[in-house]
Amino acid sequence: MKANYHTHTARCGHAFGTDEEYIKAAIAQGFDELGMSDHVPWPYKSGFVHHGVRMPVTQLDEYVQTMRRFKEKYADQISLRIGFECEYFPEYMDWLAEMKQEKQLDYLIFGCHYDTTDEGGFYFGNASNAKQLVRYVDSALAGIDTGLFAYLAHPDVFLRRYQRIDENVRAAAKDLSQACKAKNLPMEYNLHDRYRLGEANGNGYPHPEFFDIVFAEGAKLIIGLDAHEPQEIADPTQWNLAMDETARFGERRVDRINFR
């Protein structure tokens, strides 16, 4: 089984290529299942529009309908799943649960990017001190506890800026791993940052020391391309490297997600 459930589209404003190019790249690379999970378009009550980060809510139906057409078109070549990557924004979680059911989405993944909301909330990828790291962990734990998500995307996203492995990082990794294990929720070994930056150099994610703790705590792992352009799927280099790096997880490295 070869599957990737973290795939974006140009609708978010920072990804490139056509929907069909992603699908054809996955087929060419021997993927059995491809999940489309663009950034969810939150219905901001303030009228806020996050340009270059996520599609507007007016594109939601078009996104779902387009993916359903491709799901049928390529049914004999690949299993196409439809979902979104979402944050934990307390004000909008009821809407998210209702929208998932109404649109009959296959899954949601949890990308903990912003504190409370991105209408003005802090971006966790810029965390640089212990207080910000604690806020990230608190938000991630609350999102995990909702039961809405299939897995925790880039759990070490804060290491984009917080690049020292200290007691705060080790405590965060332990808390996140224990929470995911308790909910049977895989933690994503995310390849997008490394694809952009090249070979792992101790900066960014996935961070080997973070995943040493994930392994020690007994949590499950899933590889995610987090593709923002078709070439990230078409180029097997990072995927093959990640397969080698995570082989020690054995049966705790899962290929399929539970569709909730």
Buried (B, 14 or more C-beta within 10 A) or exposed (E): EBBBBBBBBBBBBEBEBEBEBBBBBBBEBEBBBBBBBBBBBBEBEEEEEBEEBBBBBEBBEEBBEBBBEBBEEBEEEBBBBBBBBBBBBEEBBEBBBEBBEEBEBBBBBBBBBBBBBBBEBBBBBEBEEBEBBBBBBBBBBBBBEBEBBBBBBBBBBBBBBBEEBEEBBBBBBBBBBBBBBEBEBBBBBBBBBBBEEEEBEEEBBBBEEBBBBBBEBEBBBBBBBBBBBBBBBBBEEBBEBBBEBBEEBEEBBBEBBEEE
